[in-house]
Amino acid sequence: MEKIGADIIVQVLNEQGVDTIFGYPGANSLPLHDRLLDSSIRLYLTRHEQAAAHAADGYARATGKVGVCLSTSGPGATNLVTGIATAFMDSTPMVALTAQVNTNLLGRDAFQETDIIGVTIPITKHSYQIRDVDDLGATLREAFHLAHSDRPGPVLVDLPRDILVAKCGPQDEAANGRPQPTSPNGREDLEKIARALNMSERPVIIFGGGVKLGNASDEMGELVEKTQIPFATTMMGVGSINITNGLSLGFIGTHGYELANRTVHQSDFILAVGVRFTDRSTSVIEEFAPLASVAQIDIDPTSIGKNVKVDIPFIGDIRETLRGLLPLVERKERPEWMKRIKDAREAIDKELPDKGCGAAGYFIQKVQEAMPKGTIAVTDVGLNQIWTMRNWHPQTPRCLLTSGGMGTMGFSLPAAIGAKVGAPARNVVAFTGDGGFYMNMQELSTIRYYRLPVKVVVFNNGHLGMIRQLQSLFFQERFTHIELGGDVDFVAIAKGFGIPAGRVHVDGRFEEGVEKMCRTDGPYFLEAVVDPDNYVFPIIPPGRSNVEMIFGQD
């Protein structure tokens, strides 16, 4: 039976196990939408293309599968860009399908033509434009393989309309040429890491999102348990393992834990696994861990030594590398090192009994207590992100999702949609600030239309809270361009979308409102009013090192 290009796309999507797409149609993408109608693949119509990309991202983070989003050409494609960049920075496997004008119109400023390949080259693992329908199947298969192989990330495939409707024959998987995986280091380098780890007196393990992406959480947990070495994470690494034996130092960096930052600063050896050592983790790179030698394990060779000098580099699959490392490491008693950490922990706990988050942090703790175990929390960006990262205790590797590298406001609501669609048996709660909520609030309509039981918590302080804190601390309280106002009735807006809603004050008696949200079947919207001065501490001032954190306004 003669097929058209759109049929080949559906065929390959089925081969790849895709059952869900998030997207928004346009004239140039209609041939594909028409063929999807007769397939088992469900397309969730978001209310904005950016939300489609974030939803695909959330789906991928919650499931480990490749997320798929679809848009039309021109503004549809460019609206995906922020979501694609977000996925790229956090290494989320995604395939973005963008429709395009006919091939004979390319370069002629046709209606809704945009060079989306040129736009997205810096923020994708690869961007393809199909010029021959006979290349369609092989290219799509390669795109999916590339998206989830080695270091995962987004891949874009641009689909001119005449390719979508072009007649063609069957296209076998055998026609696909797949990129080869990265060649790992040898056993000799692994033995070097083990010797350094075993001999060190003040070791720390630091791991990031690469552990979750590499499905290596069990192996990392085994390494920590066997060696009894204290560990810190990056923000993206939070929740990779669930160990409550006193070895966790918290996450490092600008808004991280003082215990983590100080312990890393004093260490003599760091085993870094699946981390990028970005400025948000290291602050002043030249002053980061000045006494330590560093071994870095990553599947992406470009991440090794990119920011921090590495003494023992190791390129390889993280899961397989840790499996090879486990028999080579041993437990070593380090009483002085562990006592130093214990004493520091006790001193800091006295100084920051509320984890530096005030009433907002306590509120998040109570939300988690009221939600079922294993609930997926999705944060936005700003104070709400740090409050959640410091107070939500992940119980499984994929139950705390956040935009780390890109720091994208408006991420949490659509990403929570994707997480719920991908993991329907799990409860999902989205935390956002009023600023982030304004950016994708239209997705309440998506939640209502598909009757997705997502809980949405909006912290409303009437301001861009984190920017307000920075202006308060470092710009002599010269507040400007941060007031969002308190005149908008968020509860009425949620109810206008058909979603039950309530309002609480985090400084007051909020327990009844939280309980109502949690026991309500289906979606629920909870506005959590918070004082504009409810900041987060400690924080590292700009230009200061990780051990120069400040703990308050004074």
N, C-alpha and C positions, 0 to 999 in steps of 0.2 A: 504493500500500500504506500502510495506516494505521501511524503510528509512535507511539512514546511519547517522553517527554522524554529518557530515557537514550539513545535512538537518535539524537536531535538532537545530543547531546553528542559521541557517537562520530563522527557525520558532520562536525562542525566540527573536532574534533581531527584527523581525516584531512585536511580541507581545509588546516589549518595546518601540515601536515607532521609532526605529532607521531607518533612511533613508540615512545616510551618514557614510562612514568609510574612514579613511585615512590610507594608508598602502603601503607595498612593498612585492612582492611575493618571495617565494623560493620553493625548491622542496618539503619540508615537509608541506607547507601551501597550496599547489596546490589543494588538494581535496576541500577545502573551497572556494578558488577562483573560482573553476569550478561551484560550486552550486550557488555562488553569481551571476554568469552570467545570471541565469534564474530567478533572484529575482528582486524586485523593488529597492533594496538597491544599491546605487551608491558608488563605491570605487574610491576615488581620489588617483591616483598613485603619491606620492611625490617622490623626487629624492634621498631621504635619510630617513632611519627609524627615526632618531631623529626628522626630520621635520614632520613626520607623527604624532608623539606624541605631538609636539608643535601645530600642526594644530588642532588635536583633543581637545587640551587644549583651544586654541583660540575659537573654535566652542562652547565649553561648556561655556566659560566666556561670550560670546556674546549672548547666547541663554538661559542659565540656564538649558539646557538639559545635559544628560550624553554624553560626547565625546567618540568616539570609535576609536582605532587604532589597526592595525594588522601587524604582522611581521612573518617571518619564524623563525626557531630555530637558536641557536648559535649566530653568529655576528648580525643577524637580531634582535634577542631579546635584546642583550646587547646594541645595538644602540638606543633602546628605553629608556634606563635607565635614561639618563639625563632629558628627557622629562617627564618621570614618576616622578622623584624626584622634578622637577619644579612644577608639578601639586600637589604633596603631600604637599609641603611647603606652597602653596597658597590655599589648600583645594578645588581644582577643581575636580568635579565629572568626572571620566574617567574609562572606562573599556579597558584594554590592553589585546588583544588576541595574544598569542605567540604560534606558532607551535613548536613541539618537536619531537625528534626521537621516534621510536617505543618503547613501554613500555619494551619489552624484551631486548632492548639495553641500557636502562638507567643505568648509573653507569659504563659503559664499555668503556668510552672515544670514543664513536662512532663519526663518521663524523658530525660536526656541533652540537655536544651535549654541552649544558651549563646548569648548575644548576641555572636556572633563578629564581627559587623559593628562593633559598638561597641568591641570589644577591639582590632580591627586597623586602624581608621581612621588612627591616627597612624603606622602602620608599613607602609602600602601606598600605591601611587599612587592606587588606588581600590578600594573594596569594594562588591560588588553582592550583593543578595539577590533571587532570582527569585521573583516572586509570580504570574506568569502564564506558562504554558508557551509561549505564542506569542511571548514576548519572549526566549526562551532562546537561540536561534541568534544573533540580532543582538547580544545582550549578550556572549556568549562571543567572538564575532569582535572586538567592541570591546575586550574584555579582553586578547586576544592582541596587538592592535595597540597598545594603551596600554602593555603590558608592555615592548615593545621599541622604541617610538618615543621621540623626544626623549631625555631622560635615562631610561634603562631602570630597571625596578624591578618589585617583585612586585605582582600584582593578585589579589584574592580574589573568588571567586564562590561564594556560599552557595546550596545546592540543597536545598530542602525535599523530603522523600520523596514527597509527593503530586505534586510537579512532575515528579519522575523517572519516575513511572508514568503520568502524565496522557497521554491520547491527543491527538494533534495531527497537522496536515498538514505538508507540506514547508515548509521555511523557507530562503529564498534569501539569498545573500550580499548581494543588492541591498537587503535590508532594513536593512543595517548603516549607522549613522551614525558615521563615524570622526572623531575629534578632529583639528583642523588642526595642522600642525607649527608650531613656533616661528618667528616671522619674524626673519630674521637682520639684523645691521647692514649698512650699505652700504659701498661701496668706499672712501669718504672715511675711515671709521674704520680700515679695514685699512691705508690709507696712513699714518695717524698711527702705528700700531704699527710699521710698517716704518721710518719715519723715526726714531722713538725707538730702535729696535734698531740701526739703522745708525750713529747718531750717538753712542751710548753708548760709554764707555771701559772700563767694568767690568760688562758684561752677563752675566746668567745666565738660562738657560731652565730652568723647573721644570715638570715635567708629572706627571700622576697617572693614575689608573685610567681616566679619561675617554678617553685616547688609545687604550687597548685596546678599550674599549667602543664607541668610534666607528670602529673598524677603520682607525685613522689611523697605525699604526705605521710604514708605509713613508714616509708624508709627513713624519712627525716625524723619521725618520732622514735624509731628504733635507735638511730644514731645518738639522739639526745639521751635516751634512757640508758643506753649501754655505756656511754662515756661520762654521763652526769656532768656535762659541760653546760654552763649557763648560755642561754640563747636570747638574741634580740631579733626583731624583724623590721623590715621596712613597712610602710603603711600597707602596701599591696600584699605583704606576706602575713598580715594579721589573720589568724584563724587557720593557718596551714596545718598546725598540729594542736591537739587539745591535751595539754599536759599541765597539771596543777600541783606539781611537786616542788615548787619554789625555784625552779630553774629559769622560768620566764622573766625577762627583764623589761618586757614591753617593747614598743616600737621606737625607733631612733628618729632623730631629725628635729626640724623646726618646732613642731607641736608635739614631739614625742615625750617619752618618759625621761625624767632626769636620771633615774637609775640606769636606764639603757645607755644614755649618752655618756655618763661618767664612767661606767664600766668599760665601754668600748674604748674610751679615751685612755684608760689605764691598762688595757690588755697588752700582752706581748705577742699574741698570735690570733689572727682572725681567719676563720674558715667561712668564706662568703659563697652562698649557693643561690643562684637564680636572682641575683640583685644587679642593679645598674649603677648604684652609688651616685644617684642624682643629687643635685644641690639641696633638695628638700630633705634628704637624709643626712648629708655630710656637712651642710652649711659651708664654712670656709674649708675647702678641700685640703689646702696646704697644712691645716692644723688638725685634720681628722686622723685619729688613732696614731699619734706620732711615735709611739713606742712599739708598734706592732708590725710584724711581717704578715703578709696577706697571701692566702691561697684562694683563688676564685674559680668556681665551677659554673660553667654556663654552656648551653648548646649553641649560643650565638657568639661567634668569635669577635664580633665588633663591640660586644658589651664588655669584654675582658680588658682591663687596663685602660678603658676609655676615660675614666675620671680619676681613679685612684691607682697608684702604682701597685702592681701585682708582682709578687716574688715567685709564686708557683701558679701559673695558669693551667687550666684544664678544660679543654673543649670536649663536650660530650653530652649525651642524653642524661639528664639529672637523675632519673630513676635508676637507670642501669649503673651510673657512676656511683651512686650511694650504695647500691647493692654490692659493688666491687669493693667499696671502701669499708663496709661494715666488718668483714672478718679481719681487717688489718688494724683496727683501732682497739684501744683498751681503756678500761677505767683506771684513773689515777687519782689518788687522794690529794687534794689541794686545800688543806684546812685553812691556811692563811687567806687565800683568795676567796674562799667561800664565806669566811667570817667577815671579810671586808665588805662583801656584797650584802650579807645579812644585816650588818650594822647600818650600812647606807640605806637599805630598804626601810628599816625601822625608823630612821631619822626622817626620811622623806614622807613616810606615811603619817607621821605626827604633824609635819608641816603642811601637807595637802590631804587632809582626811576626806575631802570630797573629790579627789582626783583633779582638782583645779577647775572643775566644771560647774560648780554651784548647783542651784536648784534644777537646771536643765539636765545635768548629768544624772541626778537622782531620779528624775522623771523617766529618763530612758531606761534605767535599771528596772523601774517598776513596770514599764511596758513589756520588757523582756520576761519578767516574772509572770505577767498575766497572759502572755502568748504561749502557745504550745511549744514544746521542746523541738528544736530543729527549724524554727521559723527563720526565713531568709529576711535579713534587714538590708535595705538598699538606701545608701545615703546620697545626698546631693553634695554641694561644695560650699564651704563657709564654716561658720561656727558649728552648725548642725552636724557637719561631717566629723569634726574633731570630738565633739561631745559624744557622738555615737561610737567612734573608733576607741575612745577611752572607757566607755561604759557598757557597751554591748559585748558579751562574752561568747564568741563563736563556739559552737559545739560540733560543727562539721566543716570541712574545708571550703565549701561553696555556700556558706550561709551569711556572709557579710560582703556586699558588693559596693564598690565605690569607684569614682573616677579619680585615679591617682595622678598619673603623669600629666594629663591635660587639664584637670581641675575644671570640669565642665559644669557650669550652672545649668539647671534644667534637666540633668541626667536622671535623677532618681525616679521620677514618676513614670516615664516611658520604660526605663530599664526594669522597674518593678513589674510592669505589664509583661515584658518578655520573660522575666524570671518565673512569673506565675504560669504563663502559657507553657514554658518548658518544664516546669516542675509542679504540675497541678495538685499533687498530693501534699505539697508543702505550703504552709502559711507564709504570706509575704507582707511585710510592712515597709512602706517608703517614708523616710525622714527627709524633710526639706525645710529650707527657710522660706520666708515670704518672697525674698528676691528670686530664688530659684524656681519657686512655684509659679510666679508670674510668667516665666519663660516657656513653660509647657503645660500650663493649666488646662489647655483645651483637651488634653488626654483624659481628663475625667469623663469626657464623652465616650472615649474608646472603652474605658473601664465599664461604664454603664451599659453601653450597647452590647458588649459581649458578656455582661454579667460576671465580670472577673472579681472574685472576692479579695481584692487588694485593700489593705488598710493604709490610709494616707495620713501622716502626721505633719502638719505645717507649723513650725515654730514662727510665731509672729512677734517680732520686736519693732516693727515699723521702720526698720533700717536695713542697710547692707551691713550686717553685724560685724563680720570680720574686718571689713574696711573701716568701720567705725572704731574698732579696737586699735587698729594700726594708726589711725589718725589721733586717737587718744594718747597712745604711748609715744609715738615718734614724730608727731606733727603738732605738738603743744595744744592738743584738743581743738585744733582749727577744723571743725567739722564742716564738710562741704560735699554736696552731691551724693549724699548717702540716705537721705530721708525718703522713705517710700510712703509714709503717711499711715494713719490708722483709720481712714474713712471707708475702706472697702470691707464689706461684710463677707468674709470668706465662707462662713457657714451658709449664708443665703446663696452664694455662688454654687457651692457643692449641691445644695438641695435643688437649685435650678437645673443642674445636670441629672437630677433624679437619684442622688446618692444621699443616704441618711448622714447627718452630721451633728457635731456637738462642739462645744468650746469649754476649755479648762484654762486655769492659770497655774503654771508650774510652781509658783510660790504659795499656792493655796491647797485646798483639798481637791486633788484631781483624781483620786482613786476611783470614784464612781464613774467618772467619764471614761477612764481607761478601761474599766471592766465592761462598760457598755459597748465600747468599740470592739473589744476582743470577743464578746459573746454574740455579737451581731452576725447573722449569716449574711454572706455577700459582702460587698464593699462598704467601707465606712470612712468618713472624713472627720478628723479631729484637729481643730485649731488649738494649739498650745501657746497661749500668750506668755511671753517671757520679757523680763526687764531688759531694756537696751544695754544696761551696764553688766549683764550676765555674760562675762567674757570667758575665755579659757586660758588657763595658766598651767604650767610655765610656758614661756615662749622665748625663742631666740631672736634677739634684735638683728636687723639687717647688718651684715658685715661682721658679725660676731661668730665665734666658734661654738661647737655643740656643748661646751661646758660653761658657757656664759649665759645660761638661761636666766630669765627674770620671773618673779613669782607674783607680781602684782603691780598696781599703779605706782607704788612708791619705790 
